[in-house]
Amino acid sequence: MQTRILAALLCGCAAAGSALADTVVVNDQVQVRDSQVERPKRGVTMNEVEKHFGAPVTRHATVGGGNPHRPPITRWDYSGFAVFFEGDRVIHSVVTGAEAAPAAPATPAAAPAAPAGEPSTAPSA
């Protein structure tokens, strides 16, 4: 499943790459928008990315590898963008829109239950 999502994301990014735009995932849909977000360029090493952008917020486990048809792919998430590596080289970086994501709505807390032996103030049915 992750491989399919990654393949779809990379295909969408490849089509938009020459347009000087960012590929953004919004509600599980790939969209393209203009952007000025600085990201690593294709071919840069993991060490160079970390030196320039610092440590990522999240380092995802490597998927694939061990098979010439499935090279090792690693994803690092930063605030506002994600970087995809094949081996130790950048193959793509995408704006995630994480910095512009709306906050999740607060869910109302459930009323506390009355302690055992005390009458409940909740209306009865």
The 8 nearest C-alpha neighbors of each residue, nearest first, counted from 0:
[[1, 3, 2, 4, 5, 6, 7, 62],
 [2, 0, 4, 3, 5, 6, 62, 7],
 [1, 3, 5, 0, 4, 6, 62, 7],
 [4, 2, 6, 0, 5, 1, 7, 8],
 [3, 5, 1, 7, 6, 2, 8, 0],
 [4, 6, 2, 8, 3, 7, 1, 9],
 [5, 7, 3, 9, 8, 4, 2, 10],
 [8, 6, 4, 10, 5, 9, 3, 11],
 [7, 9, 5, 11, 6, 10, 4, 12],
 [8, 10, 12, 6, 11, 7, 13, 5],
 [11, 9, 13, 7, 12, 8, 6, 14],
 [12, 10, 8, 14, 9, 13, 7, 15],
 [11, 13, 9, 15, 10, 14, 16, 22],
 [14, 12, 10, 16, 15, 11, 9, 17],
 [15, 13, 11, 12, 16, 10, 17, 18],
 [14, 16, 12, 18, 13, 17, 11, 20],
 [17, 15, 13, 18, 14, 12, 19, 20],
 [16, 18, 19, 15, 14, 20, 13, 12],
 [17, 19, 20, 15, 16, 14, 21, 33],
 [20, 18, 17, 16, 33, 21, 15, 34],
 [19, 21, 33, 18, 32, 34, 31, 15],
 [22, 20, 32, 31, 34, 94, 33, 23],
 [21, 23, 31, 30, 93, 12, 94, 29],
 [22, 24, 30, 95, 94, 29, 31, 21],
 [23, 25, 29, 28, 27, 30, 95, 26],
 [26, 24, 28, 27, 23, 29, 30, 96],
 [25, 27, 28, 24, 29, 23, 30, 100],
 [26, 28, 25, 24, 29, 23, 30, 4],
 [29, 27, 25, 24, 26, 30, 23, 8],
 [28, 30, 24, 23, 25, 22, 27, 31],
 [31, 29, 23, 22, 24, 28, 32, 25],
 [32, 30, 22, 21, 23, 20, 29, 33],
 [31, 33, 21, 20, 34, 22, 30, 23],
 [34, 32, 20, 21, 19, 31, 35, 18],
 [35, 33, 36, 20, 21, 32, 19, 94],
 [34, 36, 37, 33, 20, 21, 19, 38],
 [37, 35, 34, 38, 94, 79, 80, 21],
 [36, 38, 35, 39, 34, 80, 40, 94],
 [37, 39, 36, 92, 40, 80, 93, 82],
 [40, 38, 48, 92, 41, 43, 37, 89],
 [39, 41, 43, 42, 38, 89, 91, 92],
 [42, 40, 89, 90, 43, 91, 39, 88],
 [41, 43, 89, 88, 40, 90, 44, 39],
 [42, 44, 89, 88, 41, 40, 47, 45],
 [45, 43, 88, 47, 46, 87, 48, 89],
 [44, 46, 48, 87, 47, 49, 88, 43],
 [47, 45, 49, 44, 48, 50, 87, 43],
 [46, 48, 50, 44, 49, 45, 51, 43],
 [49, 47, 45, 51, 46, 50, 52, 44],
 [48, 50, 53, 46, 52, 47, 51, 54],
 [51, 49, 47, 48, 53, 52, 46, 54],
 [50, 52, 48, 49, 53, 47, 39, 46],
 [53, 51, 49, 48, 50, 54, 55, 39],
 [54, 52, 49, 50, 51, 55, 48, 77],
 [53, 55, 49, 56, 52, 50, 77, 57],
 [56, 54, 77, 57, 76, 75, 53, 58],
 [55, 57, 77, 76, 54, 58, 78, 75],
 [58, 56, 76, 55, 75, 59, 77, 74],
 [59, 57, 75, 74, 55, 76, 60, 56],
 [60, 58, 74, 75, 57, 73, 61, 76],
 [59, 61, 62, 73, 58, 74, 72, 75],
 [60, 62, 73, 72, 71, 59, 63, 74],
 [63, 61, 72, 71, 60, 73, 64, 70],
 [64, 62, 71, 69, 70, 72, 65, 61],
 [65, 63, 71, 70, 66, 69, 62, 67],
 [64, 66, 63, 67, 70, 69, 71, 68],
 [65, 67, 69, 64, 68, 70, 63, 71],
 [68, 66, 69, 70, 65, 64, 71, 63],
 [69, 67, 66, 70, 64, 63, 65, 71],
 [68, 70, 63, 66, 64, 67, 71, 65],
 [69, 71, 64, 63, 67, 68, 72, 66],
 [70, 72, 64, 63, 86, 85, 62, 61],
 [73, 71, 85, 62, 84, 61, 70, 63],
 [72, 74, 61, 84, 83, 59, 60, 62],
 [75, 73, 83, 59, 82, 84, 58, 76],
 [74, 76, 58, 82, 81, 57, 55, 59],
 [77, 75, 81, 57, 55, 56, 80, 82],
 [78, 76, 55, 56, 80, 81, 79, 75],
 [77, 79, 80, 97, 98, 76, 56, 81],
 [78, 80, 97, 98, 95, 96, 94, 77],
 [81, 79, 94, 95, 77, 93, 78, 76],
 [82, 80, 76, 93, 92, 75, 77, 94],
 [81, 83, 92, 75, 74, 91, 76, 84],
 [84, 82, 74, 91, 73, 90, 89, 92],
 [85, 83, 89, 73, 88, 90, 72, 87],
 [86, 84, 72, 88, 71, 87, 90, 89],
 [85, 87, 71, 88, 84, 72, 70, 73],
 [86, 88, 45, 44, 84, 85, 89, 43],
 [89, 87, 44, 84, 42, 43, 85, 86],
 [90, 88, 84, 41, 42, 43, 91, 83],
 [89, 91, 41, 84, 83, 85, 88, 42],
 [92, 90, 83, 89, 41, 82, 93, 84],
 [91, 93, 82, 81, 83, 38, 39, 80],
 [94, 92, 81, 80, 22, 95, 21, 82],
 [93, 95, 80, 23, 96, 21, 79, 22],
 [96, 94, 80, 97, 23, 79, 93, 24],
 [95, 97, 99, 79, 98, 94, 100, 23],
 [98, 96, 79, 100, 95, 99, 78, 80],
 [97, 99, 79, 96, 100, 78, 95, 101],
 [100, 98, 96, 97, 101, 79, 95, 102],
 [101, 99, 97, 98, 96, 102, 103, 25],
 [102, 100, 99, 103, 98, 104, 97, 96],
 [101, 103, 104, 100, 105, 99, 98, 97],
 [102, 104, 105, 101, 100, 106, 99, 107],
 [105, 103, 102, 106, 101, 107, 100, 108],
 [104, 106, 103, 107, 102, 108, 101, 109],
 [105, 107, 108, 104, 103, 109, 102, 110],
 [108, 106, 105, 109, 110, 104, 111, 103],
 [107, 109, 106, 110, 111, 105, 112, 104],
 [108, 110, 111, 107, 112, 106, 121, 113],
 [111, 109, 112, 108, 107, 113, 121, 120],
 [110, 112, 109, 113, 108, 114, 119, 121],
 [113, 111, 114, 110, 119, 115, 109, 121],
 [112, 114, 119, 117, 115, 111, 118, 120],
 [115, 113, 117, 116, 112, 118, 119, 111],
 [116, 114, 117, 113, 118, 112, 119, 111],
 [115, 117, 114, 118, 113, 119, 112, 120],
 [118, 116, 115, 114, 113, 119, 120, 112],
 [119, 117, 120, 116, 113, 115, 114, 121],
 [118, 120, 121, 113, 117, 112, 122, 114],
 [121, 119, 122, 118, 113, 123, 117, 112],
 [120, 122, 119, 123, 118, 110, 113, 112],
 [123, 121, 120, 124, 119, 118, 110, 113],
 [124, 122, 121, 120, 119, 118, 113, 112],
 [123, 122, 121, 120, 119, 118, 112, 110]]
